[in-house]
Amino acid sequence: MKILTVGDFKTNFSEVLKAVQVGEEFAIAYGKRKEVVAYLIPKNMRKNGKRVIGILEGKASVIFKEDFKMTEEEFLGQ
């Protein structure tokens, strides 16, 4: 995986996209410390974005008492 600064990425955008199409991966670094803030990978290497529902089944439970009440504002933290 190659690491590019934002400036290098902008300058070589078309070439980077062509390289990604043939399977190369890139990390994009930003700021004075050149911290990696993003990854550019080929579409076919992307993980399926589906989430598993019920992952905590059998590991946790929630019980609400009959007198439990919460307003929408309380729920939303407003």
Backbone hydrogen bonds in HBPLUS format (Angstrom, degrees):
<---DONOR---> <-ACCEPTOR-->    atom                        ^
c    i                          cat <-CA-CA->   ^        H-A-AA   ^      H-
h    n   atom  resd res      DA  || num        DHA   H-A  angle D-A-AA Bond
n    s   type  num  typ     dist DA aas  dist angle  dist       angle   num
A0002-LYS N   A0025-GLU O   3.21 MM  23  6.62 158.7  2.26 152.6 147.9     1
A0027-ALA N   A0002-LYS O   2.78 MM  25  6.19 151.9  1.86 155.1 161.9     2
A0004-LEU N   A0027-ALA O   2.81 MM  23  6.16 166.4  1.83 169.8 171.1     3
A0029-ALA N   A0004-LEU O   2.70 MM  25  5.90 167.6  1.71 156.0 159.7     4
A0009-PHE N   A0005-THR O   2.89 MM   4  6.11 159.8  1.93 154.5 160.8     5
A0010-LYS N   A0006-VAL O   2.88 MM   4  6.11 161.4  1.91 152.6 156.9     6
A0011-THR N   A0007-GLY O   2.94 MM   4  6.11 161.0  1.98 149.2 154.6     7
A0012-ASN N   A0008-ASP O   2.96 MM   4  6.02 154.0  2.02 147.6 153.8     8
A0016-VAL N   A0012-ASN O   2.86 MM   4  6.02 158.7  1.90 164.0 171.3     9
A0017-LEU N   A0013-PHE O   2.98 MM   4  6.26 160.9  2.01 154.6 159.3    10
A0018-LYS N   A0014-SER O   3.03 MM   4  6.30 155.0  2.10 146.3 153.1    11
A0019-ALA N   A0015-GLU O   2.99 MM   4  6.23 154.0  2.06 145.2 152.2    12
A0020-VAL N   A0016-VAL O   2.87 MM   4  6.17 151.2  1.96 150.0 158.4    13
A0021-GLN N   A0017-LEU O   2.99 MM   4  6.22 150.9  2.08 144.7 152.2    14
A0022-VAL N   A0019-ALA O   3.20 MM   3  5.33 136.4  2.40  97.2 108.5    15
A0024-GLU N   A0019-ALA O   3.01 MM   5  5.47 161.1  2.05 145.8 139.7    16
A0023-GLY N   A0020-VAL O   2.97 MM   3  5.07 163.3  2.00 109.0 113.0    17
A0026-PHE N   A0040-LEU O   2.94 MM  14  5.08 162.0  1.98 147.3 152.8    18
A0040-LEU N   A0026-PHE O   2.78 MM  14  5.08 167.4  1.79 150.6 153.4    19
A0028-ILE N   A0038-ALA O   2.84 MM  10  5.20 166.9  1.86 144.8 147.6    20
A0037-VAL N   A0028-ILE O   2.85 MM   9  5.98 164.7  1.87 170.9 169.8    21
A0030-TYR N   A0035-GLU O   2.89 MM   5  5.41 156.6  1.95 135.8 139.5    22
A0035-GLU N   A0030-TYR O   3.10 MM   5  5.41 135.6  2.30 151.6 140.3    23
A0034-LYS N   A0031-GLY O   3.05 MM   3  5.03 153.5  2.12 101.5 109.6    24
A0045-MET N   A0042-PRO O   2.97 MM   3  5.49 157.8  2.02 116.3 123.6    25
A0046-ARG N   A0043-LYS O   3.19 MM   3  5.42 164.1  2.21 110.2 115.0    26
A0057-GLU N   A0054-GLY O   3.04 MM   3  5.15 164.7  2.06 112.5 115.1    27
A0059-LYS N   A0056-LEU O   2.82 MM   3  5.15 161.1  1.85 136.6 138.5    28
A0068-PHE N   A0065-LYS O   3.10 MM   3  5.34 165.0  2.13 114.7 116.6    29
A0075-PHE N   A0071-THR O   2.97 MM   4  6.24 161.7  2.01 151.2 156.5    30
A0076-LEU N   A0072-GLU O   2.87 MM   4  6.05 153.8  1.93 148.4 155.3    31
A0077-GLY N   A0073-GLU O   2.90 MM   4  5.91 108.8  2.42 134.5 151.3    32
A0078-GLN N   A0073-GLU O   2.81 MM   5  4.96 162.4  1.84 150.0 150.2    33
A0077-GLY N   A0074-GLU O   3.16 MM   3  4.98 150.8  2.25  95.6 104.4    34
